[in-house]
């Protein structure tokens, strides 16, 4: 019986339009809402999404700053590595 040193990761679902993803970086919560998955003009499929950053300034929950969001484009592979699976709910 062998022992694997590699941890199995959860299967990643492909992004679909309308799905919402989140990741936390220090005191910033980046939220991505998928607009489209396209291959137009690219050799690989790409995800167009709106990214919004919510920054928490200190322990006060009312110290939340939000930006308006910007449309960004990443390859599907890069997007899934950054954001993983969509947020539940």
PyMOL Python script that loads the backbone (N, CA, C, O; Angstrom):
from pymol import cmd

cmd.read_pdbstr("""\
ATOM      1  N   UNK A   1       0.848  -1.173   0.000  1.00  0.00           N
ATOM      2  CA  UNK A   1       0.000   0.000   0.000  1.00  0.00           C
ATOM      3  C   UNK A   1       0.898   1.242   0.000  1.00  0.00           C
ATOM      4  O   UNK A   1       1.781   1.379   0.847  1.00  0.00           O
ATOM      5  N   UNK A   2       0.664   2.134  -0.950  1.00  0.00           N
ATOM      6  CA  UNK A   2       1.486   3.323  -1.074  1.00  0.00           C
ATOM      7  C   UNK A   2       0.897   4.503  -0.348  1.00  0.00           C
ATOM      8  O   UNK A   2      -0.295   4.532  -0.045  1.00  0.00           O
ATOM      9  N   UNK A   3       1.733   5.469  -0.072  1.00  0.00           N
ATOM     10  CA  UNK A   3       1.309   6.690   0.592  1.00  0.00           C
ATOM     11  C   UNK A   3       1.551   7.849  -0.365  1.00  0.00           C
ATOM     12  O   UNK A   3       2.650   7.998  -0.899  1.00  0.00           O
ATOM     13  N   UNK A   4       0.552   8.649  -0.576  1.00  0.00           N
ATOM     14  CA  UNK A   4       0.686   9.798  -1.457  1.00  0.00           C
ATOM     15  C   UNK A   4       1.055  11.027  -0.643  1.00  0.00           C
ATOM     16  O   UNK A   4       0.472  11.289   0.409  1.00  0.00           O
ATOM     17  N   UNK A   5       2.025  11.773  -1.142  1.00  0.00           N
ATOM     18  CA  UNK A   5       2.433  13.010  -0.470  1.00  0.00           C
ATOM     19  C   UNK A   5       1.656  14.211  -0.987  1.00  0.00           C
ATOM     20  O   UNK A   5       1.803  15.323  -0.481  1.00  0.00           O
ATOM     21  N   UNK A   6       0.827  13.976  -2.001  1.00  0.00           N
ATOM     22  CA  UNK A   6       0.078  15.069  -2.591  1.00  0.00           C
ATOM     23  C   UNK A   6      -1.356  15.072  -2.081  1.00  0.00           C
ATOM     24  O   UNK A   6      -2.019  14.035  -2.042  1.00  0.00           O
ATOM     25  N   UNK A   7      -1.816  16.239  -1.697  1.00  0.00           N
ATOM     26  CA  UNK A   7      -3.181  16.398  -1.215  1.00  0.00           C
ATOM     27  C   UNK A   7      -4.103  16.578  -2.421  1.00  0.00           C
ATOM     28  O   UNK A   7      -3.808  17.362  -3.324  1.00  0.00           O
ATOM     29  N   UNK A   8      -5.199  15.863  -2.431  1.00  0.00           N
ATOM     30  CA  UNK A   8      -6.158  16.031  -3.510  1.00  0.00           C
ATOM     31  C   UNK A   8      -6.918  17.327  -3.303  1.00  0.00           C
ATOM     32  O   UNK A   8      -7.410  17.619  -2.213  1.00  0.00           O
ATOM     33  N   UNK A   9      -7.000  18.087  -4.367  1.00  0.00           N
ATOM     34  CA  UNK A   9      -7.720  19.352  -4.259  1.00  0.00           C
ATOM     35  C   UNK A   9      -9.163  19.153  -4.708  1.00  0.00           C
ATOM     36  O   UNK A   9      -9.488  18.187  -5.398  1.00  0.00           O
ATOM     37  N   UNK A  10     -10.012  20.077  -4.305  1.00  0.00           N
ATOM     38  CA  UNK A  10     -11.407  20.036  -4.712  1.00  0.00           C
ATOM     39  C   UNK A  10     -11.469  20.307  -6.215  1.00  0.00           C
ATOM     40  O   UNK A  10     -10.694  21.114  -6.727  1.00  0.00           O
ATOM     41  N   UNK A  11     -12.377  19.647  -6.922  1.00  0.00           N
ATOM     42  CA  UNK A  11     -12.508  19.944  -8.353  1.00  0.00           C
ATOM     43  C   UNK A  11     -12.987  21.379  -8.554  1.00  0.00           C
ATOM     44  O   UNK A  11     -13.883  21.851  -7.855  1.00  0.00           O
ATOM     45  N   UNK A  12     -12.387  22.051  -9.503  1.00  0.00           N
ATOM     46  CA  UNK A  12     -12.727  23.440  -9.791  1.00  0.00           C
ATOM     47  C   UNK A  12     -13.760  23.456 -10.918  1.00  0.00           C
ATOM     48  O   UNK A  12     -13.577  22.803 -11.945  1.00  0.00           O
ATOM     49  N   UNK A  13     -14.836  24.199 -10.721  1.00  0.00           N
ATOM     50  CA  UNK A  13     -15.852  24.317 -11.759  1.00  0.00           C
ATOM     51  C   UNK A  13     -15.485  25.444 -12.715  1.00  0.00           C
ATOM     52  O   UNK A  13     -14.876  26.436 -12.316  1.00  0.00           O
ATOM     53  N   UNK A  14     -15.860  25.281 -13.973  1.00  0.00           N
ATOM     54  CA  UNK A  14     -15.576  26.306 -14.976  1.00  0.00           C
ATOM     55  C   UNK A  14     -16.434  27.536 -14.692  1.00  0.00           C
ATOM     56  O   UNK A  14     -17.594  27.402 -14.304  1.00  0.00           O
ATOM     57  N   UNK A  15     -15.878  28.733 -14.882  1.00  0.00           N
ATOM     58  CA  UNK A  15     -16.645  29.948 -14.633  1.00  0.00           C
ATOM     59  C   UNK A  15     -17.813  30.072 -15.614  1.00  0.00           C
ATOM     60  O   UNK A  15     -17.691  29.718 -16.787  1.00  0.00           O
ATOM     61  N   UNK A  16     -18.927  30.568 -15.126  1.00  0.00           N
ATOM     62  CA  UNK A  16     -20.106  30.813 -15.960  1.00  0.00           C
ATOM     63  C   UNK A  16     -20.573  32.242 -15.733  1.00  0.00           C
ATOM     64  O   UNK A  16     -20.414  32.781 -14.637  1.00  0.00           O
ATOM     65  N   UNK A  17     -21.153  32.866 -16.772  1.00  0.00           N
ATOM     66  CA  UNK A  17     -21.624  34.240 -16.613  1.00  0.00           C
ATOM     67  C   UNK A  17     -22.617  34.360 -15.454  1.00  0.00           C
ATOM     68  O   UNK A  17     -23.514  33.533 -15.287  1.00  0.00           O
ATOM     69  N   UNK A  18     -22.426  35.419 -14.659  1.00  0.00           N
ATOM     70  CA  UNK A  18     -23.279  35.677 -13.509  1.00  0.00           C
ATOM     71  C   UNK A  18     -22.745  35.119 -12.200  1.00  0.00           C
ATOM     72  O   UNK A  18     -23.204  35.520 -11.130  1.00  0.00           O
ATOM     73  N   UNK A  19     -21.779  34.198 -12.261  1.00  0.00           N
ATOM     74  CA  UNK A  19     -21.215  33.614 -11.036  1.00  0.00           C
ATOM     75  C   UNK A  19     -20.392  34.671 -10.296  1.00  0.00           C
ATOM     76  O   UNK A  19     -19.787  35.547 -10.914  1.00  0.00           O
ATOM     77  N   UNK A  20     -20.381  34.575  -8.965  1.00  0.00           N
ATOM     78  CA  UNK A  20     -19.649  35.530  -8.119  1.00  0.00           C
ATOM     79  C   UNK A  20     -18.571  34.772  -7.355  1.00  0.00           C
ATOM     80  O   UNK A  20     -18.834  33.717  -6.777  1.00  0.00           O
ATOM     81  N   UNK A  21     -17.357  35.315  -7.358  1.00  0.00           N
ATOM     82  CA  UNK A  21     -16.200  34.719  -6.699  1.00  0.00           C
ATOM     83  C   UNK A  21     -15.617  35.724  -5.720  1.00  0.00           C
ATOM     84  O   UNK A  21     -15.771  36.932  -5.902  1.00  0.00           O
ATOM     85  N   UNK A  22     -14.946  35.231  -4.678  1.00  0.00           N
ATOM     86  CA  UNK A  22     -14.266  36.125  -3.733  1.00  0.00           C
ATOM     87  C   UNK A  22     -12.932  35.528  -3.324  1.00  0.00           C
ATOM     88  O   UNK A  22     -12.765  34.311  -3.249  1.00  0.00           O
ATOM     89  N   UNK A  23     -11.990  36.420  -3.062  1.00  0.00           N
ATOM     90  CA  UNK A  23     -10.723  36.028  -2.456  1.00  0.00           C
ATOM     91  C   UNK A  23     -10.297  37.134  -1.510  1.00  0.00           C
ATOM     92  O   UNK A  23     -10.631  38.301  -1.715  1.00  0.00           O
ATOM     93  N   UNK A  24      -9.552  36.761  -0.461  1.00  0.00           N
ATOM     94  CA  UNK A  24      -9.111  37.724   0.550  1.00  0.00           C
ATOM     95  C   UNK A  24      -7.603  37.872   0.461  1.00  0.00           C
ATOM     96  O   UNK A  24      -6.865  36.887   0.448  1.00  0.00           O
ATOM     97  N   UNK A  25      -7.157  39.127   0.398  1.00  0.00           N
ATOM     98  CA  UNK A  25      -5.735  39.443   0.376  1.00  0.00           C
ATOM     99  C   UNK A  25      -5.508  40.483   1.469  1.00  0.00           C
ATOM    100  O   UNK A  25      -5.916  41.637   1.329  1.00  0.00           O
ATOM    101  N   UNK A  26      -4.858  40.072   2.553  1.00  0.00           N
ATOM    102  CA  UNK A  26      -4.632  40.927   3.710  1.00  0.00           C
ATOM    103  C   UNK A  26      -5.955  41.518   4.183  1.00  0.00           C
ATOM    104  O   UNK A  26      -6.825  40.772   4.634  1.00  0.00           O
ATOM    105  N   UNK A  27      -6.136  42.852   4.094  1.00  0.00           N
ATOM    106  CA  UNK A  27      -7.374  43.474   4.567  1.00  0.00           C
ATOM    107  C   UNK A  27      -8.307  43.848   3.411  1.00  0.00           C
ATOM    108  O   UNK A  27      -9.170  44.713   3.565  1.00  0.00           O
ATOM    109  N   UNK A  28      -8.135  43.202   2.258  1.00  0.00           N
ATOM    110  CA  UNK A  28      -8.938  43.489   1.075  1.00  0.00           C
ATOM    111  C   UNK A  28      -9.703  42.250   0.631  1.00  0.00           C
ATOM    112  O   UNK A  28      -9.130  41.168   0.506  1.00  0.00           O
ATOM    113  N   UNK A  29     -10.989  42.412   0.395  1.00  0.00           N
ATOM    114  CA  UNK A  29     -11.811  41.346  -0.169  1.00  0.00           C
ATOM    115  C   UNK A  29     -12.073  41.709  -1.620  1.00  0.00           C
ATOM    116  O   UNK A  29     -12.736  42.707  -1.904  1.00  0.00           O
ATOM    117  N   UNK A  30     -11.551  40.898  -2.546  1.00  0.00           N
ATOM    118  CA  UNK A  30     -11.775  41.136  -3.965  1.00  0.00           C
ATOM    119  C   UNK A  30     -12.942  40.263  -4.418  1.00  0.00           C
ATOM    120  O   UNK A  30     -12.918  39.044  -4.254  1.00  0.00           O
ATOM    121  N   UNK A  31     -13.954  40.897  -4.986  1.00  0.00           N
ATOM    122  CA  UNK A  31     -15.136  40.201  -5.483  1.00  0.00           C
ATOM    123  C   UNK A  31     -15.146  40.298  -7.004  1.00  0.00           C
ATOM    124  O   UNK A  31     -14.986  41.379  -7.570  1.00  0.00           O
ATOM    125  N   UNK A  32     -15.337  39.150  -7.659  1.00  0.00           N
ATOM    126  CA  UNK A  32     -15.377  39.110  -9.123  1.00  0.00           C
ATOM    127  C   UNK A  32     -16.720  38.559  -9.572  1.00  0.00           C
ATOM    128  O   UNK A  32     -17.138  37.489  -9.129  1.00  0.00           O
ATOM    129  N   UNK A  33     -17.397  39.291 -10.453  1.00  0.00           N
ATOM    130  CA  UNK A  33     -18.650  38.813 -11.055  1.00  0.00           C
ATOM    131  C   UNK A  33     -18.381  38.574 -12.528  1.00  0.00           C
ATOM    132  O   UNK A  33     -18.012  39.497 -13.254  1.00  0.00           O
ATOM    133  N   UNK A  34     -18.566  37.323 -12.979  1.00  0.00           N
ATOM    134  CA  UNK A  34     -18.248  36.935 -14.353  1.00  0.00           C
ATOM    135  C   UNK A  34     -19.268  37.535 -15.309  1.00  0.00           C
ATOM    136  O   UNK A  34     -20.477  37.378 -15.134  1.00  0.00           O
ATOM    137  N   UNK A  35     -18.753  38.233 -16.335  1.00  0.00           N
ATOM    138  CA  UNK A  35     -19.603  38.799 -17.381  1.00  0.00           C
ATOM    139  C   UNK A  35     -19.742  37.833 -18.552  1.00  0.00           C
ATOM    140  O   UNK A  35     -20.839  37.631 -19.072  1.00  0.00           O
ATOM    141  N   UNK A  36     -18.617  37.234 -18.964  1.00  0.00           N
ATOM    142  CA  UNK A  36     -18.637  36.338 -20.126  1.00  0.00           C
ATOM    143  C   UNK A  36     -17.390  35.464 -20.137  1.00  0.00           C
ATOM    144  O   UNK A  36     -16.348  35.829 -19.591  1.00  0.00           O
ATOM    145  N   UNK A  37     -17.517  34.319 -20.761  1.00  0.00           N
ATOM    146  CA  UNK A  37     -16.373  33.455 -21.054  1.00  0.00           C
ATOM    147  C   UNK A  37     -16.307  33.402 -22.568  1.00  0.00           C
ATOM    148  O   UNK A  37     -17.258  32.967 -23.219  1.00  0.00           O
ATOM    149  N   UNK A  38     -15.185  33.844 -23.136  1.00  0.00           N
ATOM    150  CA  UNK A  38     -15.104  34.026 -24.580  1.00  0.00           C
ATOM    151  C   UNK A  38     -13.756  33.590 -25.144  1.00  0.00           C
ATOM    152  O   UNK A  38     -12.767  33.474 -24.421  1.00  0.00           O
ATOM    153  N   UNK A  39     -13.743  33.353 -26.446  1.00  0.00           N
ATOM    154  CA  UNK A  39     -12.497  33.054 -27.141  1.00  0.00           C
ATOM    155  C   UNK A  39     -12.234  34.087 -28.223  1.00  0.00           C
ATOM    156  O   UNK A  39     -11.295  33.942 -29.006  1.00  0.00           O
ATOM    157  N   UNK A  40     -13.040  35.110 -28.274  1.00  0.00           N
ATOM    158  CA  UNK A  40     -12.921  36.133 -29.312  1.00  0.00           C
ATOM    159  C   UNK A  40     -11.560  36.807 -29.286  1.00  0.00           C
ATOM    160  O   UNK A  40     -11.198  37.461 -28.308  1.00  0.00           O
ATOM    161  N   UNK A  41     -10.806  36.642 -30.371  1.00  0.00           N
ATOM    162  CA  UNK A  41      -9.516  37.309 -30.503  1.00  0.00           C
ATOM    163  C   UNK A  41      -8.393  36.701 -29.691  1.00  0.00           C
ATOM    164  O   UNK A  41      -7.279  37.226 -29.715  1.00  0.00           O
ATOM    165  N   UNK A  42      -8.637  35.617 -28.972  1.00  0.00           N
ATOM    166  CA  UNK A  42      -7.611  34.974 -28.154  1.00  0.00           C
ATOM    167  C   UNK A  42      -7.499  33.505 -28.554  1.00  0.00           C
ATOM    168  O   UNK A  42      -8.498  32.889 -28.925  1.00  0.00           O
ATOM    169  N   UNK A  43      -6.292  32.940 -28.483  1.00  0.00           N
ATOM    170  CA  UNK A  43      -6.161  31.506 -28.772  1.00  0.00           C
ATOM    171  C   UNK A  43      -6.690  30.619 -27.634  1.00  0.00           C
ATOM    172  O   UNK A  43      -7.005  29.451 -27.859  1.00  0.00           O
ATOM    173  N   UNK A  44      -6.789  31.163 -26.423  1.00  0.00           N
ATOM    174  CA  UNK A  44      -7.299  30.422 -25.261  1.00  0.00           C
ATOM    175  C   UNK A  44      -8.576  31.086 -24.769  1.00  0.00           C
ATOM    176  O   UNK A  44      -8.752  32.290 -24.959  1.00  0.00           O
ATOM    177  N   UNK A  45      -9.477  30.324 -24.135  1.00  0.00           N
ATOM    178  CA  UNK A  45     -10.684  30.949 -23.576  1.00  0.00           C
ATOM    179  C   UNK A  45     -10.325  31.924 -22.457  1.00  0.00           C
ATOM    180  O   UNK A  45      -9.429  31.667 -21.653  1.00  0.00           O
ATOM    181  N   UNK A  46     -11.035  33.035 -22.424  1.00  0.00           N
ATOM    182  CA  UNK A  46     -10.807  34.075 -21.427  1.00  0.00           C
ATOM    183  C   UNK A  46     -12.086  34.384 -20.671  1.00  0.00           C
ATOM    184  O   UNK A  46     -13.188  34.173 -21.177  1.00  0.00           O
ATOM    185  N   UNK A  47     -11.926  34.888 -19.450  1.00  0.00           N
ATOM    186  CA  UNK A  47     -13.041  35.302 -18.605  1.00  0.00           C
ATOM    187  C   UNK A  47     -13.030  36.820 -18.521  1.00  0.00           C
ATOM    188  O   UNK A  47     -12.021  37.420 -18.151  1.00  0.00           O
ATOM    189  N   UNK A  48     -14.159  37.442 -18.866  1.00  0.00           N
ATOM    190  CA  UNK A  48     -14.333  38.883 -18.641  1.00  0.00           C
ATOM    191  C   UNK A  48     -15.146  39.012 -17.368  1.00  0.00           C
ATOM    192  O   UNK A  48     -16.204  38.398 -17.231  1.00  0.00           O
ATOM    193  N   UNK A  49     -14.644  39.817 -16.433  1.00  0.00           N
ATOM    194  CA  UNK A  49     -15.314  39.946 -15.139  1.00  0.00           C
ATOM    195  C   UNK A  49     -15.157  41.347 -14.588  1.00  0.00           C
ATOM    196  O   UNK A  49     -14.248  42.088 -14.964  1.00  0.00           O
ATOM    197  N   UNK A  50     -16.069  41.696 -13.681  1.00  0.00           N
ATOM    198  CA  UNK A  50     -15.982  42.969 -12.977  1.00  0.00           C
ATOM    199  C   UNK A  50     -15.376  42.672 -11.618  1.00  0.00           C
ATOM    200  O   UNK A  50     -15.894  41.850 -10.863  1.00  0.00           O
ATOM    201  N   UNK A  51     -14.272  43.348 -11.309  1.00  0.00           N
ATOM    202  CA  UNK A  51     -13.595  43.171 -10.019  1.00  0.00           C
ATOM    203  C   UNK A  51     -13.864  44.381  -9.145  1.00  0.00           C
ATOM    204  O   UNK A  51     -13.722  45.527  -9.572  1.00  0.00           O
ATOM    205  N   UNK A  52     -14.257  44.100  -7.909  1.00  0.00           N
ATOM    206  CA  UNK A  52     -14.486  45.161  -6.929  1.00  0.00           C
ATOM    207  C   UNK A  52     -13.691  44.820  -5.684  1.00  0.00           C
ATOM    208  O   UNK A  52     -13.700  43.677  -5.227  1.00  0.00           O
ATOM    209  N   UNK A  53     -13.008  45.805  -5.139  1.00  0.00           N
ATOM    210  CA  UNK A  53     -12.216  45.600  -3.926  1.00  0.00           C
ATOM    211  C   UNK A  53     -12.858  46.317  -2.754  1.00  0.00           C
ATOM    212  O   UNK A  53     -13.145  47.512  -2.821  1.00  0.00           O
ATOM    213  N   UNK A  54     -13.078  45.571  -1.677  1.00  0.00           N
ATOM    214  CA  UNK A  54     -13.575  46.136  -0.424  1.00  0.00           C
ATOM    215  C   UNK A  54     -12.419  46.127   0.563  1.00  0.00           C
ATOM    216  O   UNK A  54     -11.881  45.069   0.889  1.00  0.00           O
ATOM    217  N   UNK A  55     -12.038  47.313   1.038  1.00  0.00           N
ATOM    218  CA  UNK A  55     -10.902  47.443   1.941  1.00  0.00           C
ATOM    219  C   UNK A  55     -11.416  47.768   3.331  1.00  0.00           C
ATOM    220  O   UNK A  55     -12.172  48.722   3.514  1.00  0.00           O
ATOM    221  N   UNK A  56     -11.003  46.972   4.314  1.00  0.00           N
ATOM    222  CA  UNK A  56     -11.384  47.215   5.702  1.00  0.00           C
ATOM    223  C   UNK A  56     -10.251  47.974   6.375  1.00  0.00           C
ATOM    224  O   UNK A  56      -9.118  47.499   6.444  1.00  0.00           O
ATOM    225  N   UNK A  57     -10.579  49.168   6.872  1.00  0.00           N
ATOM    226  CA  UNK A  57      -9.583  49.990   7.561  1.00  0.00           C
ATOM    227  C   UNK A  57      -9.733  49.799   9.059  1.00  0.00           C
ATOM    228  O   UNK A  57     -10.607  50.403   9.681  1.00  0.00           O
ATOM    229  N   UNK A  58      -8.892  48.969   9.635  1.00  0.00           N
ATOM    230  CA  UNK A  58      -8.907  48.749  11.073  1.00  0.00           C
ATOM    231  C   UNK A  58     -10.041  47.851  11.517  1.00  0.00           C
ATOM    232  O   UNK A  58     -10.748  47.277  10.688  1.00  0.00           O
ATOM    233  N   UNK A  59     -10.219  47.729  12.831  1.00  0.00           N
ATOM    234  CA  UNK A  59     -11.208  46.804  13.371  1.00  0.00           C
ATOM    235  C   UNK A  59     -12.654  47.291  13.261  1.00  0.00           C
ATOM    236  O   UNK A  59     -13.582  46.509  13.465  1.00  0.00           O
ATOM    237  N   UNK A  60     -12.858  48.570  12.941  1.00  0.00           N
ATOM    238  CA  UNK A  60     -14.209  49.125  12.856  1.00  0.00           C
ATOM    239  C   UNK A  60     -14.912  48.593  11.603  1.00  0.00           C
ATOM    240  O   UNK A  60     -14.433  48.841  10.496  1.00  0.00           O
ATOM    241  N   UNK A  61     -16.035  47.869  11.740  1.00  0.00           N
ATOM    242  CA  UNK A  61     -16.723  47.347  10.556  1.00  0.00           C
ATOM    243  C   UNK A  61     -17.300  48.433   9.664  1.00  0.00           C
ATOM    244  O   UNK A  61     -17.617  48.173   8.503  1.00  0.00           O
ATOM    245  N   UNK A  62     -17.442  49.662  10.191  1.00  0.00           N
ATOM    246  CA  UNK A  62     -17.948  50.762   9.380  1.00  0.00           C
ATOM    247  C   UNK A  62     -16.819  51.448   8.607  1.00  0.00           C
ATOM    248  O   UNK A  62     -17.064  52.399   7.865  1.00  0.00           O
ATOM    249  N   UNK A  63     -15.592  50.972   8.779  1.00  0.00           N
ATOM    250  CA  UNK A  63     -14.451  51.533   8.069  1.00  0.00           C
ATOM    251  C   UNK A  63     -14.232  50.869   6.720  1.00  0.00           C
ATOM    252  O   UNK A  63     -13.101  50.820   6.236  1.00  0.00           O
ATOM    253  N   UNK A  64     -15.290  50.358   6.104  1.00  0.00           N
ATOM    254  CA  UNK A  64     -15.202  49.654   4.832  1.00  0.00           C
ATOM    255  C   UNK A  64     -15.196  50.652   3.681  1.00  0.00           C
ATOM    256  O   UNK A  64     -16.061  51.523   3.603  1.00  0.00           O
ATOM    257  N   UNK A  65     -14.216  50.521   2.788  1.00  0.00           N
ATOM    258  CA  UNK A  65     -14.161  51.354   1.584  1.00  0.00           C
ATOM    259  C   UNK A  65     -14.349  50.450   0.376  1.00  0.00           C
ATOM    260  O   UNK A  65     -13.745  49.380   0.302  1.00  0.00           O
ATOM    261  N   UNK A  66     -15.176  50.867  -0.564  1.00  0.00           N
ATOM    262  CA  UNK A  66     -15.427  50.088  -1.775  1.00  0.00           C
ATOM    263  C   UNK A  66     -15.047  50.897  -3.001  1.00  0.00           C
ATOM    264  O   UNK A  66     -15.247  52.111  -3.052  1.00  0.00           O
ATOM    265  N   UNK A  67     -14.493  50.202  -3.991  1.00  0.00           N
ATOM    266  CA  UNK A  67     -14.298  50.873  -5.268  1.00  0.00           C
ATOM    267  C   UNK A  67     -15.475  50.520  -6.174  1.00  0.00           C
ATOM    268  O   UNK A  67     -16.266  49.632  -5.856  1.00  0.00           O
ATOM    269  N   UNK A  68     -15.584  51.217  -7.298  1.00  0.00           N
ATOM    270  CA  UNK A  68     -16.732  51.028  -8.189  1.00  0.00           C
ATOM    271  C   UNK A  68     -16.607  49.768  -9.031  1.00  0.00           C
ATOM    272  O   UNK A  68     -17.603  49.299  -9.581  1.00  0.00           O
ATOM    273  N   UNK A  69     -15.426  49.219  -9.143  1.00  0.00           N
ATOM    274  CA  UNK A  69     -15.225  48.017  -9.948  1.00  0.00           C
ATOM    275  C   UNK A  69     -14.695  48.362 -11.321  1.00  0.00           C
ATOM    276  O   UNK A  69     -14.922  49.456 -11.837  1.00  0.00           O
ATOM    277  N   UNK A  70     -13.990  47.423 -11.899  1.00  0.00           N
ATOM    278  CA  UNK A  70     -13.407  47.599 -13.219  1.00  0.00           C
ATOM    279  C   UNK A  70     -13.519  46.281 -13.983  1.00  0.00           C
ATOM    280  O   UNK A  70     -13.420  45.203 -13.396  1.00  0.00           O
ATOM    281  N   UNK A  71     -13.726  46.378 -15.295  1.00  0.00           N
ATOM    282  CA  UNK A  71     -13.798  45.178 -16.119  1.00  0.00           C
ATOM    283  C   UNK A  71     -12.382  44.699 -16.386  1.00  0.00           C
ATOM    284  O   UNK A  71     -11.522  45.472 -16.808  1.00  0.00           O
ATOM    285  N   UNK A  72     -12.148  43.421 -16.137  1.00  0.00           N
ATOM    286  CA  UNK A  72     -10.829  42.812 -16.349  1.00  0.00           C
ATOM    287  C   UNK A  72     -10.986  41.541 -17.162  1.00  0.00           C
ATOM    288  O   UNK A  72     -12.084  40.997 -17.275  1.00  0.00           O
ATOM    289  N   UNK A  73      -9.880  41.069 -17.730  1.00  0.00           N
ATOM    290  CA  UNK A  73      -9.880  39.844 -18.529  1.00  0.00           C
ATOM    291  C   UNK A  73      -8.688  38.991 -18.138  1.00  0.00           C
ATOM    292  O   UNK A  73      -7.560  39.478 -18.055  1.00  0.00           O
ATOM    293  N   UNK A  74      -8.950  37.705 -17.898  1.00  0.00           N
ATOM    294  CA  UNK A  74      -7.906  36.724 -17.604  1.00  0.00           C
ATOM    295  C   UNK A  74      -8.218  35.430 -18.356  1.00  0.00           C
ATOM    296  O   UNK A  74      -9.365  35.188 -18.734  1.00  0.00           O
ATOM    297  N   UNK A  75      -7.195  34.602 -18.571  1.00  0.00           N
ATOM    298  CA  UNK A  75      -7.471  33.279 -19.125  1.00  0.00           C
ATOM    299  C   UNK A  75      -8.285  32.496 -18.100  1.00  0.00           C
ATOM    300  O   UNK A  75      -8.218  32.777 -16.904  1.00  0.00           O
ATOM    301  N   UNK A  76      -9.044  31.529 -18.562  1.00  0.00           N
ATOM    302  CA  UNK A  76      -9.857  30.707 -17.660  1.00  0.00           C
ATOM    303  C   UNK A  76      -8.968  30.046 -16.612  1.00  0.00           C
ATOM    304  O   UNK A  76      -9.328  29.998 -15.436  1.00  0.00           O
ATOM    305  N   UNK A  77      -7.807  29.534 -17.033  1.00  0.00           N
ATOM    306  CA  UNK A  77      -6.889  28.877 -16.102  1.00  0.00           C
ATOM    307  C   UNK A  77      -6.412  29.835 -15.009  1.00  0.00           C
ATOM    308  O   UNK A  77      -6.425  29.483 -13.830  1.00  0.00           O
ATOM    309  N   UNK A  78      -5.997  31.031 -15.388  1.00  0.00           N
ATOM    310  CA  UNK A  78      -5.530  32.019 -14.408  1.00  0.00           C
ATOM    311  C   UNK A  78      -6.644  32.442 -13.467  1.00  0.00           C
ATOM    312  O   UNK A  78      -6.428  32.585 -12.264  1.00  0.00           O
ATOM    313  N   UNK A  79      -7.835  32.641 -14.015  1.00  0.00           N
ATOM    314  CA  UNK A  79      -8.974  33.048 -13.198  1.00  0.00           C
ATOM    315  C   UNK A  79      -9.305  31.986 -12.150  1.00  0.00           C
ATOM    316  O   UNK A  79      -9.519  32.319 -10.984  1.00  0.00           O
ATOM    317  N   UNK A  80      -9.350  30.708 -12.549  1.00  0.00           N
ATOM    318  CA  UNK A  80      -9.695  29.654 -11.599  1.00  0.00           C
ATOM    319  C   UNK A  80      -8.601  29.444 -10.561  1.00  0.00           C
ATOM    320  O   UNK A  80      -8.896  29.072  -9.426  1.00  0.00           O
ATOM    321  N   UNK A  81      -7.333  29.678 -10.933  1.00  0.00           N
ATOM    322  CA  UNK A  81      -6.259  29.591  -9.939  1.00  0.00           C
ATOM    323  C   UNK A  81      -6.376  30.706  -8.903  1.00  0.00           C
ATOM    324  O   UNK A  81      -6.118  30.478  -7.721  1.00  0.00           O
ATOM    325  N   UNK A  82      -6.760  31.900  -9.328  1.00  0.00           N
ATOM    326  CA  UNK A  82      -6.887  33.026  -8.397  1.00  0.00           C
ATOM    327  C   UNK A  82      -8.124  32.914  -7.506  1.00  0.00           C
ATOM    328  O   UNK A  82      -8.042  33.133  -6.298  1.00  0.00           O
ATOM    329  N   UNK A  83      -9.262  32.574  -8.097  1.00  0.00           N
ATOM    330  CA  UNK A  83     -10.525  32.650  -7.372  1.00  0.00           C
ATOM    331  C   UNK A  83     -11.104  31.314  -6.924  1.00  0.00           C
ATOM    332  O   UNK A  83     -11.947  31.288  -6.027  1.00  0.00           O
ATOM    333  N   UNK A  84     -10.678  30.211  -7.517  1.00  0.00           N
ATOM    334  CA  UNK A  84     -11.201  28.899  -7.119  1.00  0.00           C
ATOM    335  C   UNK A  84     -12.645  28.721  -7.536  1.00  0.00           C
ATOM    336  O   UNK A  84     -13.010  29.048  -8.665  1.00  0.00           O
ATOM    337  N   UNK A  85     -13.473  28.205  -6.636  1.00  0.00           N
ATOM    338  CA  UNK A  85     -14.885  27.948  -6.915  1.00  0.00           C
ATOM    339  C   UNK A  85     -15.722  29.174  -6.565  1.00  0.00           C
ATOM    340  O   UNK A  85     -15.313  30.003  -5.753  1.00  0.00           O
ATOM    341  N   UNK A  86     -16.910  29.284  -7.191  1.00  0.00           N
ATOM    342  CA  UNK A  86     -17.773  30.442  -6.909  1.00  0.00           C
ATOM    343  C   UNK A  86     -18.265  30.455  -5.469  1.00  0.00           C
ATOM    344  O   UNK A  86     -18.317  29.422  -4.802  1.00  0.00           O
ATOM    345  N   UNK A  87     -18.622  31.636  -5.012  1.00  0.00           N
ATOM    346  CA  UNK A  87     -19.157  31.828  -3.674  1.00  0.00           C
ATOM    347  C   UNK A  87     -20.550  31.210  -3.607  1.00  0.00           C
ATOM    348  O   UNK A  87     -21.347  31.350  -4.535  1.00  0.00           O
ATOM    349  N   UNK A  88     -20.828  30.543  -2.529  1.00  0.00           N
ATOM    350  CA  UNK A  88     -22.153  29.916  -2.354  1.00  0.00           C
ATOM    351  C   UNK A  88     -23.183  30.978  -2.029  1.00  0.00           C
ATOM    352  O   UNK A  88     -22.896  31.953  -1.333  1.00  0.00           O
ATOM    353  N   UNK A  89     -24.383  30.778  -2.540  1.00  0.00           N
ATOM    354  CA  UNK A  89     -25.492  31.667  -2.195  1.00  0.00           C
ATOM    355  C   UNK A  89     -25.575  32.785  -3.106  1.00  0.00           C
ATOM    356  O   UNK A  89     -26.455  33.635  -2.963  1.00  0.00           O
TER     357      UNK A  89
END
""", "prot")
cmd.dss("prot")
cmd.show_as("cartoon", "prot")
cmd.util.cbc("prot")
cmd.orient("prot")
